[in-house]
Amino acid sequence: MNTIHQAENLLFSVLVQIIIMICAARLMNNVFRKMKQPGVIGEIVAGLLLGPSLFGHFFPDVSIAIFGVKPHPAISVLSQIGLLFLMFQIGLDFEYKNLKDRKNRNLVTTISLVSVIVPFISGALIGYFSHSYFAPNIPLIPYILFIGTAVSITAVPIMGRILKQFKLEKTDMGLVAISSAAANDVAGWIILATISAISINEFAIGHLALQIFGLLILIPLAKFVLIPFANNLTKTIDENNHDITPNTMAIIIIMILAFGLYTQKLGIFTIFGGFMTGLFFHYNHQFSIAWRKNVTNFIMVFLLPIFFTFTGLRTNVLGLGAPTEIIWLVIILLASIVSKIVPVYFVARAYGYKDEQAKIVAILMNTRALMELIVLNVGYDLGILPQNIFTMLTIMAIVTTLITGPLLKISLQKMGHAIDTKFES
């Protein structure tokens, strides 16, 4: 009976937390959309507000009673499951086929390179010079590489919503930006997977070689087995109602979880398995529509707020009180913004884009938000990013995304481009 009682108490505690998370996320989602900002940014802010940055600061006893001293393992597991399915969706939504113009394809390639390399160098320099202040007990190389990766990432899901709001999804500017961001993210995930593998195994060359081999064998396996299997599995989806049968859904879920286990056993984090599985299915447009119809809302409304609150409980904005920390926060913000916008702007100009067009592409590439938080949580879980740097980079992720809308509006108004007034939920 005692075990049953403990299980019931645990379930009660977790359910209370989830109710609060979903309510806060939905509330802030609506508030931010009314402010002409992506609703998901409001959900990220809701997670921060539930943590020590607000609720935990002013009502510490109540916060501990609800959320505990640190996030409960059950919440941690749910947040990771949510990320696993979100990463599947991100892999599923990758699109390159609209780039038919050769000039735009070359532009995407160049932008993808500079939008990774320049910010990565900028972040690595921040890591090098901040190491002695914030992470003297953390190995220098992984610390530098993680900050470089965090600064270089771009958020494809958020950018997609921004493109729709500003009616840019079918323009050359929008296609170049979203395709460059997709390539940018692929490069970022590869770098992150490599850093994670090295960090976990402390530069064990033999194990690293095994991990690389484990990933490389997926290339022929995907081409000759997994992608054909995915196409056959999803070809029966009705184009009218876009329903997914229970058996098909079960197989897809098993694949997502199984490849999560595969990458986890390789030492490259479970979430990468979800991303890879999404790539196997992204060739089937009808399935992509069906997945969004049947599953996306559950992920976005139920699972994602858990991840945002999990992040918020680990982030204490009010903890950045020392002058040195404030100075480094400003440095991180400026370096992150400048290293993204400036090189992309000049590349777009070099390819013949007009001033405002080049600014729009550059501003879009500065969007980070959700993808950034995923990277930061990986670094935090590995013990590579200390609390204060984790907080600074979280603030950077939010700020760089918040300024995207207002900056875009200025450039688009100068061009006379029609602007929508609503963000999708």
C-alpha positions as CSV (number, residue, x, y, z in Angstrom):
1,M,0.0,0.0,0.0
2,N,2.9,2.3,0.8
3,T,4.2,1.9,-2.8
4,I,0.8,2.6,-4.3
5,H,0.5,5.7,-2.1
6,Q,3.9,7.0,-3.2
7,A,3.0,6.4,-6.9
8,E,-0.3,8.3,-6.5
9,N,1.6,11.2,-4.8
10,L,4.1,11.2,-7.6
11,L,1.4,11.2,-10.2
12,F,-0.5,14.0,-8.5
13,S,2.6,16.1,-8.3
14,V,3.5,15.6,-12.0
15,L,-0.1,16.2,-13.1
16,V,-0.2,19.5,-11.2
17,Q,3.0,20.6,-12.8
18,I,1.9,19.8,-16.3
19,I,-1.5,21.6,-15.8
20,I,0.4,24.7,-14.7
21,M,2.9,24.4,-17.6
22,I,0.2,24.1,-20.2
23,C,-1.9,26.9,-18.8
24,A,1.1,29.3,-18.6
25,A,2.3,28.3,-22.1
26,R,-1.1,28.9,-23.7
27,L,-1.6,32.2,-21.9
28,M,1.8,33.6,-22.9
29,N,1.4,32.1,-26.4
30,N,-1.8,34.2,-26.9
31,V,-0.2,37.3,-25.3
32,F,2.8,37.2,-27.6
33,R,0.8,36.6,-30.7
34,K,-1.2,39.7,-29.8
35,M,2.1,41.5,-29.6
36,K,2.9,40.4,-33.2
37,Q,5.5,37.9,-31.9
38,P,5.7,34.1,-32.5
39,G,3.5,32.4,-29.9
40,V,6.3,29.9,-29.2
41,I,8.5,32.7,-27.8
42,G,5.7,33.4,-25.3
43,E,5.8,29.8,-24.3
44,I,9.6,30.0,-23.8
45,V,9.1,33.1,-21.7
46,A,6.3,31.3,-19.7
47,G,8.9,28.6,-18.9
48,L,11.3,31.2,-17.6
49,L,8.6,32.9,-15.5
50,L,7.7,29.7,-13.8
51,G,11.4,29.2,-12.8
52,P,13.7,31.1,-10.4
53,S,13.6,34.2,-12.7
54,L,10.2,35.2,-11.4
55,F,7.9,32.7,-9.6
56,G,10.7,30.8,-7.8
57,H,12.3,34.1,-6.8
58,F,9.2,35.8,-5.2
59,F,7.4,32.6,-4.0
60,P,10.3,30.2,-3.3
61,D,8.4,28.0,-0.8
62,V,5.4,27.6,-3.2
63,S,7.8,26.9,-6.1
64,I,9.6,24.2,-4.2
65,A,6.3,22.7,-3.1
66,I,5.1,22.5,-6.8
67,F,8.3,21.9,-8.8
68,G,10.7,20.7,-6.1
69,V,14.3,22.0,-5.6
70,K,15.2,20.8,-9.1
71,P,13.1,19.4,-12.0
72,H,11.7,16.0,-11.2
73,P,13.1,13.1,-13.2
74,A,9.6,12.4,-14.6
75,I,9.5,15.9,-16.0
76,S,13.0,15.6,-17.4
77,V,12.0,12.3,-19.2
78,L,8.8,13.9,-20.6
79,S,10.7,16.9,-21.9
80,Q,13.2,14.6,-23.7
81,I,10.4,12.6,-25.2
82,G,8.8,15.8,-26.4
83,L,12.1,16.9,-28.0
84,L,12.5,13.5,-29.6
85,F,9.2,13.9,-31.4
86,L,9.8,17.6,-32.2
87,M,13.1,16.7,-33.8
88,F,11.3,14.1,-35.9
89,Q,9.0,16.9,-37.1
90,I,11.9,19.2,-37.8
91,G,13.5,16.5,-39.9
92,L,10.2,15.8,-41.6
93,D,9.7,19.5,-42.6
94,F,13.1,20.1,-44.2
95,E,12.5,21.5,-47.7
96,Y,15.0,22.2,-50.5
97,K,13.1,21.3,-53.6
98,N,11.7,24.9,-54.1
99,L,15.2,26.2,-54.9
100,K,15.0,25.7,-58.6
101,D,17.0,28.8,-59.5
102,R,20.8,28.1,-59.8
103,K,21.7,31.5,-58.5
104,N,19.6,31.0,-55.4
105,R,21.1,27.5,-54.8
106,N,24.6,29.0,-54.9
107,L,23.5,31.8,-52.6
108,V,22.0,29.3,-50.1
109,T,25.3,27.4,-50.1
110,T,27.4,30.5,-49.4
111,I,25.0,31.9,-46.8
112,S,24.9,28.5,-45.1
113,L,28.7,28.5,-44.8
114,V,29.2,32.1,-43.6
115,S,26.2,31.8,-41.2
116,V,27.9,28.9,-39.5
117,I,31.6,29.7,-39.8
118,V,31.6,33.4,-38.7
119,P,29.3,33.0,-35.7
120,F,31.1,29.8,-34.7
121,I,34.4,31.6,-34.7
122,S,32.8,34.5,-32.8
123,G,31.3,32.1,-30.2
124,A,34.6,30.2,-29.9
125,L,36.4,33.4,-29.1
126,I,33.8,34.2,-26.5
127,G,34.4,30.8,-25.0
128,Y,38.1,31.2,-25.0
129,F,38.2,34.5,-23.2
130,S,35.3,33.8,-20.8
131,H,36.6,30.4,-19.8
132,S,38.8,31.6,-16.9
133,Y,35.9,33.7,-15.6
134,F,33.0,31.2,-15.7
135,A,34.3,27.7,-16.4
136,P,37.8,27.2,-15.0
137,N,37.0,23.6,-13.9
138,I,35.5,22.7,-17.3
139,P,37.7,21.4,-20.1
140,L,38.5,24.3,-22.4
141,I,38.0,22.7,-25.9
142,P,34.5,21.3,-25.3
143,Y,33.5,24.6,-23.7
144,I,34.7,26.6,-26.6
145,L,33.1,24.3,-29.2
146,F,29.7,24.3,-27.4
147,I,29.5,28.1,-27.2
148,G,30.6,28.3,-30.9
149,T,27.8,25.9,-31.8
150,A,25.3,27.7,-29.7
151,V,26.0,31.1,-31.4
152,S,26.0,29.6,-34.9
153,I,22.6,27.9,-34.8
154,T,19.5,29.2,-36.6
155,A,15.9,28.1,-35.8
156,V,14.1,26.7,-38.8
157,P,10.7,26.1,-37.0
158,I,10.4,29.7,-35.7
159,M,11.6,31.1,-39.0
160,G,8.9,29.2,-40.9
161,R,6.2,30.8,-38.7
162,I,7.8,34.3,-39.2
163,L,7.9,33.8,-43.0
164,K,4.1,33.0,-43.0
165,Q,3.3,36.0,-40.9
166,F,5.1,38.4,-43.1
167,K,4.0,36.6,-46.3
168,L,7.6,35.7,-47.3
169,E,7.3,32.0,-47.6
170,K,7.0,32.0,-51.4
171,T,9.5,34.8,-52.1
172,D,13.1,34.3,-53.2
173,M,14.1,35.9,-49.9
174,G,12.1,33.5,-47.8
175,L,13.1,30.4,-49.7
176,V,16.8,31.4,-49.5
177,A,16.5,32.1,-45.8
178,I,14.7,28.9,-44.8
179,S,16.9,26.7,-47.0
180,S,20.0,28.3,-45.6
181,A,18.7,27.9,-42.1
182,A,18.0,24.2,-42.8
183,A,21.5,23.6,-44.1
184,N,22.8,25.7,-41.2
185,D,21.0,23.4,-38.7
186,V,22.2,20.2,-40.4
187,A,25.8,21.5,-40.0
188,G,25.0,22.6,-36.4
189,W,23.6,19.1,-35.5
190,I,26.6,17.4,-37.0
191,I,29.0,19.6,-35.0
192,L,26.9,19.2,-31.8
193,A,26.8,15.4,-32.2
194,T,30.5,15.3,-32.7
195,I,31.2,17.5,-29.7
196,S,28.8,15.5,-27.6
197,A,30.4,12.2,-28.6
198,I,33.9,13.6,-27.8
199,S,32.8,15.1,-24.5
200,I,31.0,12.0,-23.3
201,N,33.9,9.7,-24.1
202,E,36.7,12.1,-23.2
203,F,38.4,11.9,-26.6
204,A,38.5,8.1,-26.7
205,I,39.5,7.7,-30.3
206,G,38.5,4.1,-30.7
207,H,35.0,4.8,-29.4
208,L,34.7,7.9,-31.5
209,A,35.6,5.9,-34.6
210,L,32.9,3.4,-33.7
211,Q,30.4,6.2,-33.4
212,I,31.4,7.7,-36.8
213,F,31.0,4.2,-38.3
214,G,27.6,3.8,-36.7
215,L,26.4,7.0,-38.3
216,L,28.1,6.3,-41.7
217,I,26.4,3.0,-42.2
218,L,23.0,4.8,-41.9
219,I,23.7,6.5,-45.3
220,P,23.4,3.3,-47.5
221,L,20.9,1.9,-45.0
222,A,18.7,5.0,-45.4
223,K,19.0,5.1,-49.2
224,F,18.3,1.5,-49.9
225,V,16.1,0.4,-47.0
226,L,14.8,3.0,-44.7
227,I,13.6,5.7,-47.2
228,P,11.9,3.2,-49.5
229,F,10.3,1.5,-46.4
230,A,9.1,5.0,-45.2
231,N,7.6,5.7,-48.7
232,N,5.8,2.4,-48.9
233,L,4.5,2.8,-45.3
234,T,3.0,6.2,-46.0
235,K,1.9,6.0,-49.6
236,T,-1.6,4.7,-48.6
237,I,-2.4,8.0,-46.8
238,D,-5.6,9.5,-48.2
239,E,-5.0,12.8,-49.9
240,N,-8.5,14.0,-48.9
241,N,-8.7,13.4,-45.2
242,H,-4.9,12.8,-44.5
243,D,-5.6,10.2,-41.7
244,I,-2.8,8.0,-40.4
245,T,-3.9,4.5,-39.5
246,P,-3.2,3.2,-36.0
247,N,-0.8,0.5,-37.4
248,T,1.1,3.0,-39.4
249,M,1.3,5.4,-36.5
250,A,2.6,2.6,-34.2
251,I,5.3,1.7,-36.7
252,I,6.4,5.3,-37.0
253,I,6.5,5.8,-33.3
254,I,8.5,2.6,-32.8
255,M,11.0,3.9,-35.5
256,I,11.4,7.2,-33.7
257,L,12.0,5.6,-30.4
258,A,14.3,2.9,-31.8
259,F,16.5,5.4,-33.6
260,G,16.5,7.5,-30.5
261,L,17.9,4.5,-28.7
262,Y,20.4,3.9,-31.5
263,T,21.9,7.4,-31.3
264,Q,21.8,7.3,-27.5
265,K,23.8,4.1,-27.5
266,L,26.3,5.7,-30.0
267,G,26.7,8.5,-27.3
268,I,25.2,11.2,-29.6
269,F,22.1,12.0,-27.6
270,T,18.6,10.5,-28.1
271,I,17.1,13.5,-29.8
272,F,19.3,13.1,-32.9
273,G,17.5,9.8,-33.6
274,G,14.3,11.6,-33.9
275,F,15.8,14.1,-36.3
276,M,17.3,11.3,-38.5
277,T,14.0,9.4,-38.6
278,G,12.2,12.6,-39.8
279,L,14.7,12.8,-42.7
280,F,13.7,9.3,-43.8
281,F,10.0,10.4,-44.1
282,H,10.4,14.0,-45.4
283,Y,10.2,13.0,-49.1
284,N,6.4,12.2,-48.7
285,H,4.5,15.5,-48.7
286,Q,1.1,13.9,-48.0
287,F,2.5,12.2,-44.9
288,S,4.0,15.6,-43.7
289,I,0.5,17.1,-44.0
290,A,-1.1,14.1,-42.2
291,W,1.5,14.3,-39.4
292,R,0.8,18.0,-38.8
293,K,-2.9,17.3,-38.8
294,N,-2.9,14.3,-36.4
295,V,0.1,14.8,-34.2
296,T,1.7,18.3,-34.3
297,N,-0.8,20.0,-32.0
298,F,-0.3,17.3,-29.3
299,I,3.5,17.9,-29.4
300,M,3.2,21.7,-29.4
301,V,0.5,22.0,-26.8
302,F,1.4,19.1,-24.4
303,L,5.0,18.1,-24.8
304,L,6.8,21.3,-25.8
305,P,5.7,23.5,-22.8
306,I,7.2,20.8,-20.5
307,F,10.6,21.3,-22.2
308,F,10.3,25.1,-21.9
309,T,9.5,24.9,-18.2
310,F,12.2,22.3,-17.7
311,T,14.6,24.9,-19.3
312,G,13.1,27.7,-17.3
313,L,13.5,25.9,-14.0
314,R,17.3,25.8,-14.7
315,T,17.5,29.4,-15.8
316,N,17.8,32.3,-13.3
317,V,17.9,35.6,-15.1
318,L,17.9,37.4,-11.8
319,G,21.1,35.5,-10.9
320,L,23.1,37.6,-13.3
321,G,23.8,40.4,-10.9
322,A,27.6,40.8,-11.0
323,P,28.9,43.6,-13.3
324,T,31.2,41.1,-15.0
325,E,28.2,38.9,-15.9
326,I,26.2,41.8,-17.3
327,I,29.2,42.9,-19.4
328,W,29.6,39.4,-20.8
329,L,25.9,39.1,-21.5
330,V,26.1,42.3,-23.6
331,I,29.2,40.9,-25.4
332,I,27.4,37.7,-26.2
333,L,24.3,39.5,-27.5
334,L,26.3,41.9,-29.7
335,A,28.7,39.2,-31.0
336,S,25.8,36.8,-31.8
337,I,23.8,39.4,-33.6
338,V,26.6,41.0,-35.6
339,S,28.3,37.7,-36.6
340,K,25.0,36.5,-38.1
341,I,23.6,39.6,-39.7
342,V,26.7,41.3,-41.2
343,P,28.2,38.4,-43.2
344,V,24.9,37.2,-44.5
345,Y,24.0,40.8,-45.5
346,F,27.2,41.2,-47.5
347,V,26.9,37.8,-49.2
348,A,23.3,38.6,-50.3
349,R,24.4,41.9,-51.6
350,A,27.2,40.2,-53.5
351,Y,24.7,38.0,-55.2
352,G,22.7,41.0,-56.4
353,Y,20.1,41.5,-53.7
354,K,19.1,45.1,-53.0
355,D,19.8,46.7,-49.7
356,E,16.5,45.9,-47.9
357,Q,16.3,42.4,-49.5
358,A,19.7,41.6,-48.2
359,K,18.8,43.0,-44.7
360,I,15.7,40.8,-44.6
361,V,17.6,37.6,-45.4
362,A,20.2,38.5,-42.8
363,I,17.7,39.4,-40.1
364,L,15.9,36.0,-40.7
365,M,19.1,34.1,-40.2
366,N,19.5,35.7,-36.8
367,T,16.5,33.8,-35.5
368,R,17.5,31.2,-32.9
369,A,14.9,30.5,-30.1
370,L,13.9,26.8,-29.9
371,M,16.9,25.2,-31.6
372,E,19.2,27.3,-29.5
373,L,17.5,26.0,-26.3
374,I,17.9,22.4,-27.4
375,V,21.7,23.0,-27.9
376,L,22.0,24.7,-24.6
377,N,20.3,21.9,-22.7
378,V,22.6,19.4,-24.3
379,G,25.6,21.4,-23.1
380,Y,24.1,21.9,-19.7
381,D,23.3,18.2,-19.2
382,L,26.9,17.3,-20.2
383,G,28.2,19.7,-17.6
384,I,30.0,21.8,-20.2
385,L,27.9,25.0,-19.9
386,P,27.9,26.5,-16.3
387,Q,24.7,28.0,-14.9
388,N,25.5,31.6,-15.7
389,I,26.6,31.0,-19.2
390,F,23.6,28.8,-19.8
391,T,21.4,31.7,-18.6
392,M,23.2,34.3,-20.8
393,L,22.9,32.2,-23.9
394,T,19.2,31.5,-23.1
395,I,18.6,35.3,-22.9
396,M,20.5,35.7,-26.2
397,A,18.3,33.0,-27.9
398,I,15.1,34.9,-26.8
399,V,16.4,38.4,-27.7
400,T,17.7,37.5,-31.1
401,T,14.3,36.0,-32.0
402,L,12.3,38.9,-30.5
403,I,14.1,41.5,-32.5
404,T,13.4,39.6,-35.8
405,G,9.8,40.8,-36.2
406,P,10.3,44.5,-35.6
407,L,13.5,44.6,-37.8
408,L,11.7,42.8,-40.6
409,K,8.7,45.1,-40.4
410,I,10.9,48.2,-40.9
411,S,12.6,46.7,-44.0
412,L,9.4,45.4,-45.5
413,Q,7.6,48.7,-45.0
414,K,10.4,50.4,-46.9
415,M,9.8,47.9,-49.7
416,G,6.0,48.3,-49.6
417,H,5.5,44.6,-48.8
418,A,2.1,43.6,-47.4
419,I,2.4,42.5,-43.7
420,D,-0.1,40.1,-42.0
421,T,-1.2,41.0,-38.5
422,K,-1.5,37.5,-36.9
423,F,0.8,34.6,-36.0
424,E,-0.5,31.1,-36.2
425,S,-0.9,29.5,-32.7
